[in-house]
């Protein structure tokens, strides 16, 4: 289309088309919707801007950033309402291109007009506004290049509505698609890192989301097997290492399996790869007595929350390949570490034996752990993408569910906004229509975003949502005991299966644990037939959490 008279919106849409964008996500209005539709890029219209951003995040993380995730919203209230979703994506390090429209040029800085460029700068890696229509090609190139390169994060380019309407004839020079560059570590640093690992008595690997972003799971498995090193993941990195592997320790979240605590306690060296090593309430803190080695793509990560003995700037896949090749080329002597898999198996078996009564209990109301157990029995992890919501659903689910395929689990452990899991699931289904996508959430989370269950129906994104209903804000009474005792401030009410049916999906409520698995299978059957389904489970409040109780 270069050389043809176009308006600004058409210039942007033509670039998205050349970039292979498959859809444009947003709400409620943007000049980019029509311009993109003219080029056969369909819109995905949500019910709220926040969920639109959540969908883009789920899409970006499921594709490991290989497909460009684009989200647009209306200037003013649309941009304002998107702030929470972008903040979540920034903390989750999701590489998305955010293209909010803006107030007409000259009025954007007039109070109380909301200027995205000024307000989103601390939750994006690059945040600019277009001011001339002729600059759109180079600004889009700059934006997309930043999405693809460096530390993954949202990138924002604000597009004033008058600029999008302005006519322009682009230069004849063809648009050049920016490519991803893969940084590597200095060989001297790799040699030092390997020497530290080989000298360690009990090293472990702490794998973060950077492993998934770099598609480096194969290399991580190769290194773990080569050096017989146990591997645990961050919540965001869950599925980066197959959790049915004999060397897997599971996920080092706030709640976690006993294998994590056991091997962190005895470790002398911890190699954090693809991890920012962020301190968070939802991630297991690492003891100060450990020697930490850190491989990250972001220079801002090194030593920001923990002192590290060696910080290496590199793409996770590149660094793992360099480590493996260095060991092979130098023919270094490898430690035997006999019995390590037997030790992992023994600790895991004892952990499961302790928790199996909770997972299989026949109580009414139903235990949330019984819900976890029946989900694990009902789905095929190799063909399923699963996520959870914040709070108890995450803490009760993550320690037990084994994610076996890279990208099959969307975990989150920094900013954890209630309701984000629904959008993540929709984005995952958008990216992988062939996958069974399951979202586990509590009723407080559903209350934040539940009406967007209709988006799943209207946009033909059949996912299974499981809502645990115990009529309270689970775990929140401890933070407001007086308000709870005097006024019942933690109480909630309502039913959710009827809402699903009213919105056009399949809904079913379960109160008897014997009916739980059949209900889940019916829901999965509806999903396979192309209908979004919601299974509401009446549960008890359960304060006990693995690793904390």
C-alpha positions in Angstrom: 0.0 0.0 0.0 3.0 2.3 0.2 2.6 5.2 -2.2 -1.1 5.2 -1.9 -2.9 8.1 -0.2 -4.0 6.9 3.3 -5.0 8.3 6.6 -2.9 7.8 9.7 -5.0 4.8 10.9 -4.5 3.1 7.6 -0.8 3.7 7.7 -0.7 2.0 11.1 -2.9 -0.9 10.0 -0.8 -1.5 6.9 2.2 -1.9 9.1 0.4 -4.3 11.4 -0.6 -6.3 8.3 3.0 -6.5 7.1 4.0 -7.7 10.6 1.6 -10.6 10.3 -0.8 -9.4 13.1 -3.7 -11.8 13.3 -6.1 -9.7 15.2 -6.4 -6.4 17.1 -7.8 -6.4 20.6 -9.5 -3.6 22.4 -12.5 -1.7 23.7 -14.7 0.3 23.1 -13.6 2.4 20.1 -10.5 3.1 18.1 -9.9 4.3 14.6 -7.6 1.3 14.2 -10.5 -1.2 14.2 -11.9 -0.2 10.8 -8.5 0.5 9.3 -7.4 -3.0 10.3 -10.7 -4.7 9.3 -10.2 -3.2 5.8 -7.0 -5.4 5.6 -8.7 -8.5 7.0 -7.4 -8.1 10.5 -10.4 -8.8 12.7 -11.1 -7.0 15.9 -11.5 -8.8 19.3 -13.9 -6.5 21.2 -14.0 -7.0 25.0 -16.3 -5.7 27.6 -13.6 -3.7 29.4 -10.3 -2.2 28.5 -8.5 -4.0 31.3 -9.6 -7.4 30.0 -8.5 -6.4 26.5 -5.0 -5.9 27.9 -5.1 -9.1 29.8 -6.1 -11.0 26.6 -3.1 -9.4 24.8 -0.8 -10.5 27.7 -2.2 -14.1 27.6 -1.7 -14.1 23.8 1.9 -12.8 24.0 3.0 -15.2 26.7 1.4 -18.2 25.0 3.3 -17.4 21.8 6.5 -16.5 23.7 6.3 -13.2 21.9 6.7 -14.8 18.4 3.3 -13.3 17.3 2.8 -9.6 17.8 0.1 -8.9 20.4 -1.6 -5.6 19.7 -4.2 -3.8 21.9 -5.9 -0.5 21.3 -8.4 1.5 23.3 -10.2 4.8 23.2 -8.5 8.0 24.4 -9.6 9.3 27.8 -11.6 6.8 29.8 -10.4 3.8 27.7 -6.8 4.6 28.3 -7.5 5.4 32.0 -9.3 2.0 32.4 -6.4 0.2 30.8 -3.8 1.3 33.4 -4.3 -1.8 35.7 -3.9 -4.2 32.8 -0.7 -2.6 31.6 0.7 -2.5 35.1 0.0 -6.3 35.4 1.6 -6.9 32.0 4.7 -4.8 33.0 5.2 -6.9 36.1 4.6 -10.1 34.2 7.1 -8.9 31.5 4.6 -9.4 28.7 5.8 -8.1 25.3 2.7 -6.3 24.0 2.2 -3.3 21.7 -0.3 -0.9 23.2 -1.7 1.7 20.8 -4.2 3.9 22.7 -5.7 6.7 20.7 -5.1 10.2 22.1 -6.9 13.5 22.4 -6.5 15.8 19.4 -3.1 17.4 19.2 -3.0 20.6 21.2 -5.6 19.5 23.7 -3.8 16.5 25.2 -2.1 18.5 27.9 -5.2 20.5 28.9 -6.6 19.4 32.3 -8.3 17.1 32.9 -7.6 15.4 29.6 -5.6 12.1 30.2 -2.4 11.9 28.2 -1.2 8.3 28.0 2.4 9.2 27.2 2.7 11.1 30.4 0.9 8.7 32.7 2.1 5.2 31.5 5.8 6.0 31.5 6.6 4.0 34.6 4.8 0.8 33.6 6.1 0.5 30.0 9.6 0.1 28.6 9.0 2.8 26.0 6.2 5.4 26.0 5.8 8.0 23.3 3.2 9.8 21.3 3.0 10.4 17.5 2.8 14.1 16.6 3.3 14.0 12.8 1.5 11.5 10.5 4.7 11.2 8.3 6.6 9.9 11.3 4.2 6.9 11.8 6.3 4.3 9.9 9.5 5.1 11.9 7.6 5.3 15.2 5.9 2.0 14.5 9.3 0.5 13.6 10.8 1.8 16.9 7.8 0.5 18.9 7.8 -3.0 17.4 11.6 -3.3 17.6 11.3 -2.6 21.3 8.6 -5.2 21.7 10.8 -7.8 20.1 14.1 -6.9 21.7 15.5 -6.6 25.2 13.6 -7.2 28.4 10.0 -8.1 27.5 7.5 -5.5 28.5 4.6 -3.4 27.2 5.5 -0.7 24.6 3.2 2.3 24.2 2.7 4.5 21.2 -0.2 7.1 21.7 -2.0 8.0 18.5 -4.0 11.3 18.5 -7.3 10.9 16.8 -6.8 13.9 14.5 -3.5 12.4 13.3 -5.2 9.0 12.6 -7.7 10.9 10.4 -5.1 13.0 8.6 -4.4 12.0 5.0 -0.9 11.1 4.0 1.0 9.6 1.1 3.8 7.4 2.6 7.2 7.4 1.0 7.9 4.7 -1.6 10.6 3.2 0.6 9.2 -0.2 1.8 8.7 -0.8 5.5 11.4 -2.9 7.0 10.2 -5.3 9.7 12.4 -5.2 12.8 13.9 -8.5 13.8 14.7 -10.0 17.2 18.4 -9.9 18.2 19.6 -12.5 20.6 22.4 -11.2 23.0 25.1 -13.6 24.3 27.3 -13.6 27.3 31.0 -13.1 27.3 32.8 -16.5 27.2 34.9 -15.5 30.2 31.7 -15.0 32.2 30.4 -18.4 31.0 33.6 -20.1 32.1 33.4 -18.5 35.6 29.8 -19.5 35.9 30.5 -23.1 34.9 33.4 -23.3 37.3 31.2 -22.2 40.1 28.5 -24.7 39.2 31.0 -27.6 39.0 32.6 -26.7 42.3 29.3 -26.6 44.1 28.2 -29.5 46.3 24.5 -29.0 46.0 23.6 -26.6 43.2 20.1 -25.9 42.0 18.6 -24.0 39.1 16.0 -21.3 39.6 14.3 -20.9 36.2 12.2 -17.8 35.4 10.0 -16.6 32.7 13.0 -15.7 30.5 13.3 -19.4 29.8 9.8 -19.5 28.3 10.3 -16.1 26.5 13.5 -17.5 24.8 11.9 -20.9 24.1 14.9 -22.4 26.0 13.2 -25.3 27.8 15.0 -27.9 25.7 18.4 -26.4 26.6 17.4 -26.2 30.3 16.5 -29.9 30.3 19.8 -30.7 28.6 21.8 -28.7 31.1 20.0 -30.2 34.1 20.5 -33.8 32.8 24.2 -33.1 32.0 25.0 -31.8 35.4 22.3 -33.7 37.4 21.1 -30.4 38.8 17.5 -30.1 40.3 15.4 -27.3 38.8 12.7 -25.2 40.4 10.8 -22.4 38.6 9.3 -19.0 39.5 5.5 -18.7 39.4 5.9 -16.9 36.0 8.3 -19.5 34.8 6.2 -22.5 35.6 6.2 -24.9 32.7 9.6 -23.7 31.6 10.9 -27.0 32.9 8.7 -30.2 32.7 7.4 -30.8 36.2 7.1 -34.6 35.5 10.9 -34.7 35.0 12.8 -36.6 37.7 14.9 -33.5 38.4 12.0 -31.1 38.8 11.4 -29.6 42.2 8.2 -27.7 41.2 7.3 -24.0 41.6 8.9 -21.8 44.3 5.9 -19.7 45.0 4.4 -18.5 48.2 2.8 -21.9 48.5 5.0 -24.6 47.2 5.8 -28.3 47.4 8.2 -29.6 50.0 10.8 -30.5 47.4 11.5 -26.7 46.9 12.1 -26.0 50.6 14.2 -29.2 51.0 16.6 -28.4 48.2 16.8 -24.7 48.7 17.8 -25.3 52.3 20.7 -27.7 51.3 21.8 -25.7 48.2 25.1 -23.9 48.3 24.8 -22.4 44.8 21.7 -21.2 43.0 21.8 -20.5 39.3 18.9 -18.1 38.5 18.4 -18.1 34.7 15.8 -16.0 32.9 14.8 -14.6 36.3 14.7 -11.0 37.6 15.1 -12.4 41.1 12.4 -10.1 42.3 11.4 -10.2 45.9 7.7 -10.7 46.2 5.1 -11.8 48.7 4.2 -14.5 46.2 7.7 -15.9 45.5 9.8 -17.9 47.9 12.6 -15.7 49.3 16.1 -17.0 48.9 18.4 -17.3 51.9 21.2 -14.9 52.2 23.7 -17.7 52.8 23.5 -18.9 49.2 25.8 -18.1 46.3 23.6 -16.6 43.6 24.5 -16.7 39.9 22.1 -14.7 37.7 21.5 -14.8 34.0 19.0 -12.2 32.7 18.3 -10.2 29.6 17.7 -7.0 31.6 20.7 -5.2 33.1 18.3 -3.6 35.7 17.7 -7.1 37.2 21.2 -7.8 38.3 21.6 -7.4 42.1 18.4 -5.3 42.4 16.9 -7.4 45.2 19.7 -9.9 46.1 23.4 -9.6 46.0 24.7 -11.8 43.2 28.2 -13.4 43.0 28.0 -13.2 39.2 25.5 -11.4 37.0 25.4 -12.3 33.3 23.5 -10.3 30.6 22.2 -12.8 28.0 19.2 -14.3 26.4 18.4 -17.5 28.4 18.6 -19.8 25.4 22.0 -18.3 24.3 23.5 -18.6 27.8 22.3 -22.2 28.3 23.7 -23.2 24.9 27.0 -21.5 25.8 27.2 -23.3 29.1 26.6 -26.7 27.5 29.0 -26.1 24.7 31.7 -24.8 27.1 31.5 -28.0 29.1 31.6 -30.1 26.0 34.5 -28.3 24.3 36.6 -28.2 27.4 35.8 -31.8 28.3 35.2 -30.8 31.9 34.8 -33.5 34.5 31.2 -33.7 35.6 30.0 -34.5 39.1 28.1 -37.7 39.6 25.6 -36.6 42.1 24.3 -40.1 42.6 20.9 -40.5 44.2 19.6 -37.0 43.5 16.5 -38.2 41.6 15.8 -40.8 44.3 16.0 -38.0 46.9 13.6 -35.8 44.9 11.2 -38.7 44.5 11.3 -39.5 48.2 10.6 -35.9 49.3 7.8 -35.5 46.7 6.1 -38.8 47.8 6.1 -37.7 51.4 4.7 -34.4 50.5 1.9 -35.9 48.4 1.2 -38.5 51.2 0.7 -35.6 53.7 -1.7 -33.7 51.4 -3.6 -36.5 49.8 -6.3 -36.5 52.5 -7.0 -32.8 51.6 -7.0 -33.6 47.9 -9.4 -36.5 48.1 -11.7 -35.5 51.0 -15.4 -36.0 50.5 -16.6 -33.0 52.5 -19.5 -30.7 51.9 -19.0 -27.8 51.2 -16.3 -29.2 48.8 -12.6 -28.6 49.7 -10.8 -26.4 47.2 -8.1 -29.1 47.2 -10.6 -31.6 46.0 -11.3 -29.2 43.1 -7.6 -29.1 42.4 -7.4 -32.9 42.4 -10.3 -33.4 40.1 -9.0 -30.8 37.6 -5.7 -32.8 37.6 -7.6 -36.0 36.9 -9.8 -34.5 34.2 -7.4 -32.7 31.9 -4.5 -33.9 29.8 -1.5 -31.6 30.7 0.1 -32.2 27.3 -2.9 -30.7 25.5 -4.0 -28.1 28.1 -3.1 -24.5 28.9 -4.1 -23.7 32.4 -4.1 -20.6 34.6 -5.4 -19.6 37.9 -6.4 -16.3 39.5 -4.7 -14.4 42.3 -4.9 -15.4 46.0 -6.0 -18.8 47.2 -6.7 -20.4 43.8 -3.1 -19.9 42.9 -1.7 -21.0 46.2 -3.8 -24.1 46.3 -3.3 -25.1 42.7 0.3 -24.3 41.8 2.1 -26.7 44.2 0.2 -29.7 42.9 -0.5 -29.3 39.2 2.3 -30.6 37.0 2.9 -28.5 33.9 4.7 -30.7 31.5 4.9 -28.7 28.2 6.4 -25.2 27.8 3.8 -22.5 27.7 1.1 -24.8 29.1 0.7 -22.8 32.3 0.3 -19.1 32.7 1.5 -18.3 36.2 2.0 -14.9 37.8 3.7 -13.9 41.0 4.4 -10.2 41.3 1.5 -7.8 40.8 -1.5 -10.1 41.1 -4.7 -8.3 40.3 -7.9 -10.3 40.9 -9.6 -11.3 37.7 -6.6 -11.2 35.3 -6.7 -15.0 34.8 -9.9 -14.8 32.7 -8.3 -12.6 30.1 -5.1 -14.6 30.2 -7.1 -17.7 29.3 -8.9 -16.0 26.5 -5.6 -14.8 25.1 -4.2 -18.3 25.4 -7.1 -19.7 23.4 -6.7 -17.0 20.8 -3.1 -18.0 20.4 -3.7 -21.8 20.5 -7.2 -22.6 19.2 -6.3 -26.3 19.3 -5.5 -26.3 23.1 -7.9 -27.0 25.9 -7.8 -23.8 28.0 -8.8 -23.9 31.7 -9.1 -21.0 34.1 -9.5 -21.5 37.9 -10.7 -18.5 39.9 -12.5 -17.5 43.0 -15.8 -15.6 43.2 -14.1 -12.3 44.1 -12.0 -12.5 40.9 -15.1 -13.4 38.9 -16.8 -10.4 40.3 -14.1 -8.2 38.8 -14.3 -9.4 35.2 -17.1 -12.0 35.0 -19.1 -10.2 32.3 -16.2 -10.8 29.9 -17.2 -14.4 29.9 -19.5 -13.2 27.2 -16.4 -12.2 25.2 -15.5 -15.9 25.1 -18.9 -16.8 23.6 -19.1 -13.9 21.1 -15.5 -14.2 19.9 -15.6 -18.0 19.6 -13.0 -18.6 22.3 -14.4 -21.6 24.2 -12.6 -21.9 27.5 -13.5 -23.7 30.7 -13.8 -21.4 33.7 -14.0 -23.0 37.2 -15.3 -20.6 39.9 -14.9 -21.7 43.5 -17.6 -20.1 45.6 -17.4 -20.0 49.4 -19.3 -16.7 50.0 -16.2 -15.0 51.5 -13.2 -13.1 50.4 -10.9 -16.1 51.0 -8.1 -15.3 53.5 -9.0 -11.6 53.9 -10.7 -11.8 57.3 -7.2 -11.9 58.9 -6.4 -8.5 57.5 -9.6 -6.9 58.8 -10.7 -8.9 61.8 -12.7 -6.1 63.5 -14.6 -5.2 60.3 -15.3 -8.9 59.7 -16.5 -9.6 63.2 -18.7 -6.5 63.5 -19.9 -6.0 59.9 -19.2 -9.2 58.0 -16.9 -7.2 55.7 -15.5 -10.4 54.1 -18.9 -11.8 53.1 -20.0 -12.3 49.5 -23.1 -13.7 48.0 -24.5 -14.8 44.6 -24.5 -17.6 42.1 -22.5 -17.7 38.9 -23.5 -20.7 36.8 -26.8 -18.9 35.9 -24.8 -15.9 34.7 -22.8 -18.1 32.3 -26.1 -19.5 30.9 -27.6 -16.0 30.6 -24.6 -14.9 28.6 -25.0 -17.8 26.2 -22.5 -20.3 27.7 -22.8 -23.6 29.6 -23.2 -23.3 33.3 -23.4 -25.8 36.1 -23.2 -25.6 39.9 -21.7 -28.5 41.9 -22.3 -29.0 45.6 -21.5 -32.7 46.0 -17.9 -33.8 45.6 -19.0 -37.0 43.9 -20.5 -34.9 41.1 -17.4 -32.8 40.7 -15.4 -34.8 38.2 -18.5 -35.6 36.0 -19.3 -31.9 35.9 -15.8 -31.0 34.9 -15.9 -33.6 32.1 -19.2 -32.2 30.9 -17.7 -28.7 30.9 -14.7 -29.9 28.9 -17.0 -31.7 26.5 -18.9 -28.4 25.9 -15.6 -26.6 25.3 -14.5 -29.3 22.8 -17.8 -28.8 21.0 -17.1 -25.0 20.8 -19.1 -23.6 23.7 -17.5 -21.7 26.6 -18.4 -23.3 29.9 -18.4 -22.3 33.6 -18.5 -24.8 36.4 -19.3 -23.2 39.8 -18.2 -25.2 42.8 -19.5 -24.5 46.3 -16.4 -24.8 48.5 -15.3 -24.3 52.0 -12.8 -21.7 53.1 -9.4 -23.4 53.5 -6.6 -21.5 55.2 -4.0 -24.2 55.1 -1.4 -23.8 52.3 1.5 -26.0 51.3 4.8 -24.6 52.5 3.0 -22.2 54.9 1.0 -24.6 57.1 
